[in-house]
Amino acid sequence: MIKKVSFDVFIRNLEILIIIFSIMSGFISLLIWKNLNYTFSLLSGIFIAYLNFRSTKSDSIKTLKRVKAGLSPERSIFLYVGKFYLRIFATGILLYFFIKIIKLNAVFILLGLTIIYFQLILIALKNFYFKKLEII
């Protein structure tokens, strides 16, 4: 049986799971390594990845609304790709700030970035293959 869920409910549940998993990851990091620098590095990587996820979601929705409103798909894609490169540039500035200025651990920042995207893949697999979920 396929369960139908609205897009807004799916995204809200996804963001709640990301936040819960992020808090658990930070707590586990603190318990294992007992080093605040590592924990803050991990949480800053998670924070950057979460901000990228939120802005990508909102840009995608805006792009689809623009196309439905009558803007040409080529122009909408051009605007979306432009914002994508600005987001990558801002991410690079944040990474530079965290690594060079605040002196956080680069490996744990990258681990935090990876954790969010790995979690998104696991949630998608769980929802679409095991629960037979359909987004309407």
N, CA, C and O atoms as CSV, one atom per row, in Angstrom:
chain,resi,resn,atom,element,x,y,z
A,1,MET,N,N,0.837,-1.178,0.000
A,1,MET,CA,C,0.000,0.000,0.000
A,1,MET,C,C,0.884,1.244,0.000
A,1,MET,O,O,1.821,1.349,0.792
A,2,ILE,N,N,0.587,2.165,-0.873
A,2,ILE,CA,C,1.370,3.391,-1.001
A,2,ILE,C,C,0.722,4.490,-0.163
A,2,ILE,O,O,-0.461,4.795,-0.312
A,3,LYS,N,N,1.521,5.068,0.711
A,3,LYS,CA,C,1.054,6.163,1.556
A,3,LYS,C,C,1.351,7.479,0.850
A,3,LYS,O,O,2.470,7.700,0.386
A,4,LYS,N,N,0.348,8.353,0.766
A,4,LYS,CA,C,0.521,9.645,0.102
A,4,LYS,C,C,0.710,10.733,1.151
A,4,LYS,O,O,-0.051,10.839,2.112
A,5,VAL,N,N,1.747,11.537,0.937
A,5,VAL,CA,C,2.103,12.610,1.864
A,5,VAL,C,C,2.311,13.875,1.043
A,5,VAL,O,O,2.858,13.825,-0.059
A,6,SER,N,N,1.874,15.004,1.581
A,6,SER,CA,C,2.092,16.267,0.873
A,6,SER,C,C,3.570,16.656,0.954
A,6,SER,O,O,4.293,16.219,1.849
A,7,PHE,N,N,3.993,17.470,0.022
A,7,PHE,CA,C,5.387,17.891,-0.054
A,7,PHE,C,C,5.800,18.659,1.192
A,7,PHE,O,O,6.894,18.452,1.717
A,8,ASP,N,N,4.921,19.552,1.671
A,8,ASP,CA,C,5.253,20.359,2.850
A,8,ASP,C,C,5.453,19.501,4.091
A,8,ASP,O,O,6.370,19.741,4.876
A,9,VAL,N,N,4.595,18.500,4.268
A,9,VAL,CA,C,4.717,17.602,5.423
A,9,VAL,C,C,5.997,16.782,5.318
A,9,VAL,O,O,6.698,16.586,6.311
A,10,PHE,N,N,6.301,16.303,4.109
A,10,PHE,CA,C,7.522,15.518,3.910
A,10,PHE,C,C,8.761,16.326,4.240
A,10,PHE,O,O,9.648,15.836,4.938
A,11,ILE,N,N,8.838,17.556,3.751
A,11,ILE,CA,C,10.010,18.408,4.003
A,11,ILE,C,C,10.102,18.776,5.481
A,11,ILE,O,O,11.197,18.792,6.043
A,12,ARG,N,N,8.971,19.069,6.118
A,12,ARG,CA,C,8.990,19.398,7.547
A,12,ARG,C,C,9.508,18.218,8.361
A,12,ARG,O,O,10.343,18.393,9.248
A,13,ASN,N,N,9.018,17.023,8.067
A,13,ASN,CA,C,9.499,15.837,8.774
A,13,ASN,C,C,10.980,15.585,8.505
A,13,ASN,O,O,11.721,15.177,9.400
A,14,LEU,N,N,11.402,15.829,7.275
A,14,LEU,CA,C,12.812,15.663,6.918
A,14,LEU,C,C,13.693,16.625,7.707
A,14,LEU,O,O,14.743,16.225,8.210
A,15,GLU,N,N,13.286,17.880,7.822
A,15,GLU,CA,C,14.069,18.859,8.565
A,15,GLU,C,C,14.110,18.531,10.049
A,15,GLU,O,O,15.138,18.735,10.695
A,16,ILE,N,N,13.006,18.024,10.605
A,16,ILE,CA,C,12.995,17.634,12.019
A,16,ILE,C,C,13.971,16.484,12.244
A,16,ILE,O,O,14.713,16.483,13.225
A,17,LEU,N,N,13.972,15.501,11.334
A,17,LEU,CA,C,14.912,14.389,11.465
A,17,LEU,C,C,16.361,14.849,11.345
A,17,LEU,O,O,17.235,14.346,12.051
A,18,ILE,N,N,16.615,15.798,10.458
A,18,ILE,CA,C,17.975,16.330,10.302
A,18,ILE,C,C,18.429,17.008,11.590
A,18,ILE,O,O,19.562,16.807,12.029
A,19,ILE,N,N,17.560,17.804,12.195
A,19,ILE,CA,C,17.921,18.509,13.423
A,19,ILE,C,C,18.163,17.519,14.562
A,19,ILE,O,O,19.133,17.658,15.307
A,20,ILE,N,N,17.288,16.522,14.699
A,20,ILE,CA,C,17.460,15.520,15.757
A,20,ILE,C,C,18.760,14.750,15.556
A,20,ILE,O,O,19.520,14.553,16.504
A,21,PHE,N,N,19.016,14.316,14.328
A,21,PHE,CA,C,20.232,13.564,14.052
A,21,PHE,C,C,21.480,14.421,14.257
A,21,PHE,O,O,22.519,13.912,14.679
A,22,SER,N,N,21.385,15.703,13.964
A,22,SER,CA,C,22.527,16.606,14.161
A,22,SER,C,C,22.853,16.759,15.645
A,22,SER,O,O,24.021,16.737,16.034
A,23,ILE,N,N,21.829,16.912,16.461
A,23,ILE,CA,C,22.051,17.031,17.903
A,23,ILE,C,C,22.659,15.741,18.448
A,23,ILE,O,O,23.575,15.777,19.270
A,24,MET,N,N,22.144,14.603,17.984
A,24,MET,CA,C,22.698,13.326,18.425
A,24,MET,C,C,24.148,13.167,17.982
A,24,MET,O,O,24.973,12.664,18.745
A,25,SER,N,N,24.469,13.587,16.764
A,25,SER,CA,C,25.849,13.485,16.270
A,25,SER,C,C,26.796,14.343,17.094
A,25,SER,O,O,27.895,13.907,17.436
A,26,GLY,N,N,26.374,15.563,17.415
A,26,GLY,CA,C,27.204,16.431,18.249
A,26,GLY,C,C,27.424,15.854,19.635
A,26,GLY,O,O,28.530,15.917,20.172
A,27,PHE,N,N,26.368,15.289,20.217
A,27,PHE,CA,C,26.485,14.688,21.546
A,27,PHE,C,C,27.393,13.464,21.518
A,27,PHE,O,O,28.222,13.285,22.410
A,28,ILE,N,N,27.240,12.623,20.499
A,28,ILE,CA,C,28.089,11.433,20.379
A,28,ILE,C,C,29.544,11.832,20.149
A,28,ILE,O,O,30.456,11.210,20.695
A,29,SER,N,N,29.758,12.864,19.346
A,29,SER,CA,C,31.119,13.354,19.117
A,29,SER,C,C,31.754,13.839,20.414
A,29,SER,O,O,32.930,13.584,20.675
A,30,LEU,N,N,30.976,14.529,21.212
A,30,LEU,CA,C,31.493,15.012,22.487
A,30,LEU,C,C,31.810,13.856,23.435
A,30,LEU,O,O,32.802,13.903,24.162
A,31,LEU,N,N,30.977,12.826,23.428
A,31,LEU,CA,C,31.224,11.671,24.295
A,31,LEU,C,C,32.445,10.870,23.856
A,31,LEU,O,O,33.216,10.402,24.694
A,32,ILE,N,N,32.623,10.712,22.544
A,32,ILE,CA,C,33.721,9.879,22.045
A,32,ILE,C,C,35.064,10.607,22.155
A,32,ILE,O,O,36.018,10.066,22.714
A,33,TRP,N,N,35.140,11.829,21.623
A,33,TRP,CA,C,36.439,12.509,21.564
A,33,TRP,C,C,36.696,13.436,22.739
A,33,TRP,O,O,37.848,13.785,22.995
A,34,LYS,N,N,35.669,13.845,23.458
A,34,LYS,CA,C,35.799,14.713,24.630
A,34,LYS,C,C,36.603,15.980,24.324
A,34,LYS,O,O,37.377,16.465,25.149
A,35,ASN,N,N,36.395,16.493,23.116
A,35,ASN,CA,C,37.095,17.679,22.676
A,35,ASN,C,C,36.066,18.636,22.072
A,35,ASN,O,O,35.391,18.295,21.101
A,36,LEU,N,N,35.949,19.832,22.649
A,36,LEU,CA,C,34.961,20.794,22.158
A,36,LEU,C,C,35.289,21.293,20.755
A,36,LEU,O,O,34.382,21.613,19.986
A,37,ASN,N,N,36.576,21.364,20.414
A,37,ASN,CA,C,36.959,21.813,19.076
A,37,ASN,C,C,36.414,20.842,18.021
A,37,ASN,O,O,35.888,21.275,16.995
A,38,TYR,N,N,36.537,19.550,18.266
A,38,TYR,CA,C,36.013,18.552,17.328
A,38,TYR,C,C,34.490,18.639,17.234
A,38,TYR,O,O,33.919,18.559,16.147
A,39,THR,N,N,33.849,18.803,18.376
A,39,THR,CA,C,32.385,18.882,18.385
A,39,THR,C,C,31.905,20.130,17.661
A,39,THR,O,O,30.972,20.058,16.862
A,40,PHE,N,N,32.524,21.267,17.925
A,40,PHE,CA,C,32.136,22.491,17.228
A,40,PHE,C,C,32.445,22.399,15.731
A,40,PHE,O,O,31.702,22.940,14.911
A,41,SER,N,N,33.520,21.729,15.379
A,41,SER,CA,C,33.848,21.534,13.965
A,41,SER,C,C,32.775,20.698,13.287
A,41,SER,O,O,32.319,21.038,12.195
A,42,LEU,N,N,32.372,19.614,13.924
A,42,LEU,CA,C,31.332,18.754,13.374
A,42,LEU,C,C,30.013,19.513,13.252
A,42,LEU,O,O,29.346,19.441,12.220
A,43,LEU,N,N,29.640,20.236,14.299
A,43,LEU,CA,C,28.378,20.982,14.269
A,43,LEU,C,C,28.411,22.124,13.260
A,43,LEU,O,O,27.378,22.453,12.677
A,44,SER,N,N,29.572,22.736,13.042
A,44,SER,CA,C,29.639,23.798,12.034
A,44,SER,C,C,29.494,23.219,10.625
A,44,SER,O,O,28.869,23.842,9.767
A,45,GLY,N,N,30.062,22.040,10.377
A,45,GLY,CA,C,29.865,21.374,9.091
A,45,GLY,C,C,28.414,20.995,8.883
A,45,GLY,O,O,27.882,21.143,7.783
A,46,ILE,N,N,27.768,20.505,9.934
A,46,ILE,CA,C,26.347,20.169,9.855
A,46,ILE,C,C,25.532,21.428,9.597
A,46,ILE,O,O,24.591,21.403,8.804
A,47,PHE,N,N,25.880,22.527,10.256
A,47,PHE,CA,C,25.176,23.795,10.077
A,47,PHE,C,C,25.288,24.297,8.636
A,47,PHE,O,O,24.299,24.747,8.058
A,48,ILE,N,N,26.470,24.223,8.064
A,48,ILE,CA,C,26.665,24.657,6.676
A,48,ILE,C,C,25.840,23.794,5.723
A,48,ILE,O,O,25.180,24.316,4.824
A,49,ALA,N,N,25.876,22.482,5.916
A,49,ALA,CA,C,25.119,21.582,5.044
A,49,ALA,C,C,23.621,21.816,5.193
A,49,ALA,O,O,22.889,21.764,4.204
A,50,TYR,N,N,23.155,22.072,6.411
A,50,TYR,CA,C,21.726,22.329,6.627
A,50,TYR,C,C,21.301,23.632,5.957
A,50,TYR,O,O,20.233,23.695,5.348
A,51,LEU,N,N,22.125,24.666,6.063
A,51,LEU,CA,C,21.806,25.924,5.378
A,51,LEU,C,C,21.753,25.743,3.861
A,51,LEU,O,O,20.885,26.305,3.193
A,52,ASN,N,N,22.692,24.951,3.321
A,52,ASN,CA,C,22.666,24.665,1.888
A,52,ASN,C,C,21.400,23.912,1.501
A,52,ASN,O,O,20.797,24.202,0.467
A,53,PHE,N,N,20.998,22.954,2.317
A,53,PHE,CA,C,19.775,22.199,2.047
A,53,PHE,C,C,18.557,23.117,2.046
A,53,PHE,O,O,17.721,23.042,1.145
A,54,ARG,N,N,18.456,23.987,3.057
A,54,ARG,CA,C,17.307,24.901,3.146
A,54,ARG,C,C,17.259,25.858,1.961
A,54,ARG,O,O,16.193,26.081,1.386
A,55,SER,N,N,18.396,26.422,1.594
A,55,SER,CA,C,18.386,27.382,0.490
A,55,SER,C,C,18.153,26.688,-0.849
A,55,SER,O,O,17.512,27.262,-1.730
A,56,THR,N,N,18.655,25.477,-1.020
A,56,THR,CA,C,18.385,24.731,-2.245
A,56,THR,C,C,16.906,24.408,-2.358
A,56,THR,O,O,16.323,24.500,-3.438
A,57,LYS,N,N,16.304,24.030,-1.248
A,57,LYS,CA,C,14.864,23.730,-1.242
A,57,LYS,C,C,14.056,24.963,-1.631
A,57,LYS,O,O,13.174,24.879,-2.485
A,58,SER,N,N,14.347,26.092,-1.021
A,58,SER,CA,C,13.569,27.298,-1.320
A,58,SER,C,C,13.815,27.788,-2.745
A,58,SER,O,O,12.881,28.247,-3.404
A,59,ASP,N,N,15.059,27.699,-3.235
A,59,ASP,CA,C,15.342,28.098,-4.614
A,59,ASP,C,C,14.641,27.186,-5.619
A,59,ASP,O,O,14.166,27.652,-6.654
A,60,SER,N,N,14.577,25.905,-5.321
A,60,SER,CA,C,13.904,24.969,-6.224
A,60,SER,C,C,12.410,25.269,-6.305
A,60,SER,O,O,11.822,25.253,-7.386
A,61,ILE,N,N,11.809,25.539,-5.161
A,61,ILE,CA,C,10.378,25.860,-5.143
A,61,ILE,C,C,10.111,27.156,-5.892
A,61,ILE,O,O,9.146,27.244,-6.651
A,62,LYS,N,N,10.953,28.160,-5.688
A,62,LYS,CA,C,10.786,29.433,-6.400
A,62,LYS,C,C,10.945,29.253,-7.904
A,62,LYS,O,O,10.213,29.861,-8.684
A,63,THR,N,N,11.897,28.423,-8.313
A,63,THR,CA,C,12.107,28.180,-9.741
A,63,THR,C,C,10.885,27.525,-10.358
A,63,THR,O,O,10.456,27.915,-11.443
A,64,LEU,N,N,10.323,26.540,-9.685
A,64,LEU,CA,C,9.128,25.876,-10.211
A,64,LEU,C,C,7.942,26.828,-10.277
A,64,LEU,O,O,7.156,26.776,-11.223
A,65,LYS,N,N,7.807,27.698,-9.276
A,65,LYS,CA,C,6.718,28.671,-9.287
A,65,LYS,C,C,6.896,29.674,-10.417
A,65,LYS,O,O,5.913,30.081,-11.036
A,66,ARG,N,N,8.124,30.077,-10.696
A,66,ARG,CA,C,8.378,31.006,-11.804
A,66,ARG,C,C,8.023,30.386,-13.150
A,66,ARG,O,O,7.461,31.055,-14.017
A,67,VAL,N,N,8.348,29.119,-13.321
A,67,VAL,CA,C,8.028,28.446,-14.572
A,67,VAL,C,C,6.521,28.309,-14.723
A,67,VAL,O,O,5.988,28.498,-15.816
A,68,LYS,N,N,5.826,27.982,-13.633
A,68,LYS,CA,C,4.367,27.883,-13.684
A,68,LYS,C,C,3.722,29.228,-13.951
A,68,LYS,O,O,2.657,29.301,-14.566
A,69,ALA,N,N,4.373,30.310,-13.483
A,69,ALA,CA,C,3.838,31.654,-13.685
A,69,ALA,C,C,4.084,32.180,-15.097
A,69,ALA,O,O,3.527,33.211,-15.474
A,70,GLY,N,N,4.906,31.490,-15.878
A,70,GLY,CA,C,5.097,31.900,-17.258
A,70,GLY,C,C,6.502,32.294,-17.643
A,70,GLY,O,O,6.749,32.586,-18.813
A,71,LEU,N,N,7.432,32.314,-16.711
A,71,LEU,CA,C,8.818,32.621,-17.052
A,71,LEU,C,C,9.397,31.451,-17.835
A,71,LEU,O,O,9.104,30.295,-17.530
A,72,SER,N,N,10.202,31.737,-18.821
A,72,SER,CA,C,10.743,30.662,-19.652
A,72,SER,C,C,11.620,29.729,-18.812
A,72,SER,O,O,12.317,30.187,-17.908
A,73,PRO,N,N,11.591,28.424,-19.105
A,73,PRO,CA,C,12.406,27.477,-18.339
A,73,PRO,C,C,13.902,27.781,-18.423
A,73,PRO,O,O,14.632,27.580,-17.452
A,74,GLU,N,N,14.359,28.265,-19.579
A,74,GLU,CA,C,15.780,28.578,-19.731
A,74,GLU,C,C,16.196,29.697,-18.783
A,74,GLU,O,O,17.247,29.624,-18.147
A,75,ARG,N,N,15.364,30.729,-18.695
A,75,ARG,CA,C,15.661,31.868,-17.816
A,75,ARG,C,C,15.626,31.420,-16.345
A,75,ARG,O,O,16.475,31.826,-15.551
A,76,SER,N,N,14.651,30.589,-15.990
A,76,SER,CA,C,14.537,30.093,-14.619
A,76,SER,C,C,15.741,29.242,-14.238
A,76,SER,O,O,16.266,29.362,-13.131
A,77,ILE,N,N,16.174,28.388,-15.148
A,77,ILE,CA,C,17.345,27.550,-14.884
A,77,ILE,C,C,18.596,28.406,-14.754
A,77,ILE,O,O,19.451,28.138,-13.909
A,78,PHE,N,N,18.707,29.440,-15.592
A,78,PHE,CA,C,19.843,30.350,-15.505
A,78,PHE,C,C,19.888,31.019,-14.132
A,78,PHE,O,O,20.957,31.111,-13.529
A,79,LEU,N,N,18.744,31.488,-13.631
A,79,LEU,CA,C,18.691,32.109,-12.316
A,79,LEU,C,C,19.018,31.106,-11.210
A,79,LEU,O,O,19.716,31.436,-10.251
A,80,TYR,N,N,18.512,29.887,-11.348
A,80,TYR,CA,C,18.765,28.852,-10.349
A,80,TYR,C,C,20.252,28.492,-10.294
A,80,TYR,O,O,20.827,28.371,-9.212
A,81,VAL,N,N,20.864,28.324,-11.453
A,81,VAL,CA,C,22.297,27.979,-11.497
A,81,VAL,C,C,23.136,29.130,-10.960
A,81,VAL,O,O,24.141,28.898,-10.288
A,82,GLY,N,N,22.738,30.372,-11.246
A,82,GLY,CA,C,23.445,31.522,-10.693
A,82,GLY,C,C,23.413,31.532,-9.180
A,82,GLY,O,O,24.432,31.773,-8.533
A,83,LYS,N,N,22.231,31.267,-8.606
A,83,LYS,CA,C,22.137,31.192,-7.144
A,83,LYS,C,C,22.916,30.009,-6.598
A,83,LYS,O,O,23.462,30.079,-5.496
A,84,PHE,N,N,22.973,28.927,-7.353
A,84,PHE,CA,C,23.736,27.748,-6.934
A,84,PHE,C,C,25.215,28.102,-6.797
A,84,PHE,O,O,25.849,27.736,-5.807
A,85,TYR,N,N,25.771,28.810,-7.781
A,85,TYR,CA,C,27.190,29.185,-7.704
A,85,TYR,C,C,27.445,30.210,-6.598
A,85,TYR,O,O,28.505,30.191,-5.973
A,86,LEU,N,N,26.491,31.097,-6.354
A,86,LEU,CA,C,26.634,32.026,-5.227
A,86,LEU,C,C,26.618,31.271,-3.899
A,86,LEU,O,O,27.344,31.629,-2.971
A,87,ARG,N,N,25.798,30.236,-3.807
A,87,ARG,CA,C,25.740,29.426,-2.596
A,87,ARG,C,C,27.059,28.683,-2.378
A,87,ARG,O,O,27.539,28.591,-1.248
A,88,ILE,N,N,27.647,28.154,-3.456
A,88,ILE,CA,C,28.939,27.473,-3.340
A,88,ILE,C,C,30.026,28.463,-2.905
A,88,ILE,O,O,30.876,28.131,-2.079
A,89,PHE,N,N,29.998,29.667,-3.457
A,89,PHE,CA,C,30.953,30.700,-3.075
A,89,PHE,C,C,30.809,31.062,-1.595
A,89,PHE,O,O,31.806,31.191,-0.885
A,90,ALA,N,N,29.562,31.227,-1.131
A,90,ALA,CA,C,29.312,31.538,0.287
A,90,ALA,C,C,29.757,30.389,1.182
A,90,ALA,O,O,30.282,30.616,2.272
A,91,THR,N,N,29.551,29.159,0.727
A,91,THR,CA,C,30.008,27.996,1.495
A,91,THR,C,C,31.526,28.007,1.611
A,91,THR,O,O,32.069,27.710,2.675
A,92,GLY,N,N,32.208,28.343,0.535
A,92,GLY,CA,C,33.670,28.436,0.568
A,92,GLY,C,C,34.155,29.502,1.538
A,92,GLY,O,O,35.139,29.297,2.249
A,93,ILE,N,N,33.473,30.633,1.569
A,93,ILE,CA,C,33.848,31.698,2.504
A,93,ILE,C,C,33.638,31.233,3.947
A,93,ILE,O,O,34.483,31.471,4.810
A,94,LEU,N,N,32.506,30.569,4.205
A,94,LEU,CA,C,32.260,30.050,5.555
A,94,LEU,C,C,33.304,29.018,5.960
A,94,LEU,O,O,33.791,29.034,7.091
A,95,LEU,N,N,33.652,28.115,5.033
A,95,LEU,CA,C,34.673,27.112,5.332
A,95,LEU,C,C,36.018,27.765,5.628
A,95,LEU,O,O,36.708,27.370,6.568
A,96,TYR,N,N,36.394,28.762,4.830
A,96,TYR,CA,C,37.634,29.484,5.077
A,96,TYR,C,C,37.606,30.145,6.452
A,96,TYR,O,O,38.577,30.081,7.206
A,97,PHE,N,N,36.469,30.784,6.768
A,97,PHE,CA,C,36.332,31.456,8.059
A,97,PHE,C,C,36.470,30.467,9.207
A,97,PHE,O,O,37.183,30.735,10.174
A,98,PHE,N,N,35.789,29.321,9.108
A,98,PHE,CA,C,35.835,28.338,10.186
A,98,PHE,C,C,37.215,27.698,10.323
A,98,PHE,O,O,37.671,27.447,11.439
A,99,ILE,N,N,37.882,27.432,9.200
A,99,ILE,CA,C,39.152,26.710,9.266
A,99,ILE,C,C,40.318,27.645,9.583
A,99,ILE,O,O,41.131,27.329,10.452
A,100,LYS,N,N,40.418,28.771,8.909
A,100,LYS,CA,C,41.579,29.654,9.077
A,100,LYS,C,C,41.434,30.630,10.234
A,100,LYS,O,O,42.397,30.873,10.961
A,101,ILE,N,N,40.247,31.191,10.415
A,101,ILE,CA,C,40.102,32.242,11.418
A,101,ILE,C,C,39.752,31.653,12.795
A,101,ILE,O,O,40.377,32.001,13.797
A,102,ILE,N,N,38.769,30.776,12.838
A,102,ILE,CA,C,38.353,30.203,14.121
A,102,ILE,C,C,39.215,29.001,14.494
A,102,ILE,O,O,39.229,28.587,15.653
A,103,LYS,N,N,39.927,28.443,13.534
A,103,LYS,CA,C,40.840,27.302,13.749
A,103,LYS,C,C,40.097,26.026,14.155
A,103,LYS,O,O,40.507,25.331,15.084
A,104,LEU,N,N,38.991,25.723,13.444
A,104,LEU,CA,C,38.291,24.468,13.673
A,104,LEU,C,C,38.943,23.375,12.835
A,104,LEU,O,O,39.671,23.661,11.885
A,105,ASN,N,N,38.680,22.134,13.190
A,105,ASN,CA,C,39.280,20.983,12.528
A,105,ASN,C,C,38.591,20.748,11.182
A,105,ASN,O,O,37.377,20.552,11.133
A,106,ALA,N,N,39.351,20.767,10.105
A,106,ALA,CA,C,38.792,20.638,8.754
A,106,ALA,C,C,38.194,19.254,8.502
A,106,ALA,O,O,37.197,19.128,7.791
A,107,VAL,N,N,38.794,18.229,9.073
A,107,VAL,CA,C,38.284,16.867,8.869
A,107,VAL,C,C,36.892,16.727,9.478
A,107,VAL,O,O,36.013,16.113,8.873
A,108,PHE,N,N,36.685,17.285,10.658
A,108,PHE,CA,C,35.384,17.176,11.300
A,108,PHE,C,C,34.352,18.082,10.626
A,108,PHE,O,O,33.163,17.761,10.626
A,109,ILE,N,N,34.776,19.189,10.061
A,109,ILE,CA,C,33.839,20.016,9.284
A,109,ILE,C,C,33.367,19.240,8.062
A,109,ILE,O,O,32.175,19.225,7.758
A,110,LEU,N,N,34.297,18.597,7.361
A,110,LEU,CA,C,33.909,17.785,6.203
A,110,LEU,C,C,33.053,16.589,6.603
A,110,LEU,O,O,32.153,16.193,5.863
A,111,LEU,N,N,33.329,16.019,7.761
A,111,LEU,CA,C,32.497,14.934,8.274
A,111,LEU,C,C,31.078,15.429,8.543
A,111,LEU,O,O,30.109,14.730,8.247
A,112,GLY,N,N,30.955,16.622,9.099
A,112,GLY,CA,C,29.632,17.213,9.330
A,112,GLY,C,C,28.893,17.479,8.036
A,112,GLY,O,O,27.685,17.257,7.952
A,113,LEU,N,N,29.613,17.955,7.015
A,113,LEU,CA,C,28.986,18.157,5.701
A,113,LEU,C,C,28.492,16.830,5.129
A,113,LEU,O,O,27.411,16.762,4.544
A,114,THR,N,N,29.275,15.800,5.298
A,114,THR,CA,C,28.937,14.488,4.750
A,114,THR,C,C,27.783,13.839,5.506
A,114,THR,O,O,26.954,13.158,4.903
A,115,ILE,N,N,27.724,14.042,6.801
A,115,ILE,CA,C,26.679,13.409,7.611
A,115,ILE,C,C,25.289,13.814,7.128
A,115,ILE,O,O,24.410,12.959,7.015
A,116,ILE,N,N,25.075,15.081,6.843
A,116,ILE,CA,C,23.745,15.539,6.426
A,116,ILE,C,C,23.343,14.898,5.104
A,116,ILE,O,O,22.214,14.427,4.965
A,117,TYR,N,N,24.242,14.874,4.142
A,117,TYR,CA,C,23.884,14.308,2.839
A,117,TYR,C,C,23.717,12.794,2.906
A,117,TYR,O,O,22.875,12.232,2.205
A,118,PHE,N,N,24.509,12.133,3.739
A,118,PHE,CA,C,24.339,10.700,3.945
A,118,PHE,C,C,22.995,10.423,4.616
A,118,PHE,O,O,22.311,9.456,4.280
A,119,GLN,N,N,22.628,11.275,5.560
A,119,GLN,CA,C,21.337,11.127,6.224
A,119,GLN,C,C,20.190,11.347,5.242
A,119,GLN,O,O,19.191,10.630,5.304
A,120,LEU,N,N,20.305,12.306,4.350
A,120,LEU,CA,C,19.263,12.530,3.345
A,120,LEU,C,C,19.076,11.302,2.456
A,120,LEU,O,O,17.948,10.946,2.116
A,121,ILE,N,N,20.163,10.665,2.086
A,121,ILE,CA,C,20.077,9.452,1.266
A,121,ILE,C,C,19.393,8.336,2.041
A,121,ILE,O,O,18.533,7.645,1.496
A,122,LEU,N,N,19.759,8.150,3.298
A,122,LEU,CA,C,19.139,7.096,4.105
A,122,LEU,C,C,17.645,7.340,4.310
A,122,LEU,O,O,16.850,6.403,4.234
A,123,ILE,N,N,17.258,8.584,4.567
A,123,ILE,CA,C,15.840,8.898,4.766
A,123,ILE,C,C,15.056,8.675,3.473
A,123,ILE,O,O,13.936,8.164,3.497
A,124,ALA,N,N,15.649,9.060,2.354
A,124,ALA,CA,C,14.970,8.844,1.076
A,124,ALA,C,C,14.783,7.355,0.800
A,124,ALA,O,O,13.712,6.932,0.365
A,125,LEU,N,N,15.814,6.567,1.050
A,125,LEU,CA,C,15.693,5.121,0.858
A,125,LEU,C,C,14.623,4.530,1.771
A,125,LEU,O,O,13.809,3.708,1.349
A,126,LYS,N,N,14.640,4.964,3.024
A,126,LYS,CA,C,13.665,4.446,3.985
A,126,LYS,C,C,12.243,4.806,3.574
A,126,LYS,O,O,11.353,3.957,3.619
A,127,ASN,N,N,12.025,6.040,3.180
A,127,ASN,CA,C,10.675,6.491,2.866
A,127,ASN,C,C,10.148,5.962,1.541
A,127,ASN,O,O,8.972,5.612,1.440
A,128,PHE,N,N,10.989,5.899,0.541
A,128,PHE,CA,C,10.488,5.552,-0.782
A,128,PHE,C,C,10.520,4.056,-1.065
A,128,PHE,O,O,9.685,3.563,-1.823
A,129,TYR,N,N,11.450,3.329,-0.483
A,129,TYR,CA,C,11.559,1.905,-0.797
A,129,TYR,C,C,10.924,1.015,0.273
A,129,TYR,O,O,10.342,-0.019,-0.052
A,130,PHE,N,N,11.029,1.402,1.526
A,130,PHE,CA,C,10.510,0.537,2.568
A,130,PHE,C,C,9.100,0.910,3.011
A,130,PHE,O,O,8.331,0.035,3.410
A,131,LYS,N,N,8.750,2.190,2.949
A,131,LYS,CA,C,7.416,2.614,3.334
A,131,LYS,C,C,6.487,2.785,2.141
A,131,LYS,O,O,5.279,2.950,2.316
A,132,LYS,N,N,7.029,2.749,0.949
A,132,LYS,CA,C,6.242,2.978,-0.269
A,132,LYS,C,C,5.521,4.337,-0.167
A,132,LYS,O,O,4.294,4.412,-0.231
A,133,LEU,N,N,6.309,5.390,-0.007
A,133,LEU,CA,C,5.803,6.726,0.179
A,133,LEU,C,C,5.717,7.457,-1.154
A,133,LEU,O,O,6.620,7.352,-1.984
A,134,GLU,N,N,4.649,8.185,-1.356
A,134,GLU,CA,C,4.471,8.991,-2.566
A,134,GLU,C,C,4.194,10.431,-2.133
A,134,GLU,O,O,3.323,10.688,-1.302
A,135,ILE,N,N,4.945,11.353,-2.708
A,135,ILE,CA,C,4.769,12.764,-2.391
A,135,ILE,C,C,3.817,13.373,-3.400
A,135,ILE,O,O,4.012,13.259,-4.610
A,136,ILE,N,N,2.778,14.026,-2.881
A,136,ILE,CA,C,1.803,14.671,-3.775
A,136,ILE,C,C,1.895,16.165,-3.693
A,136,ILE,O,O,1.150,16.868,-4.375
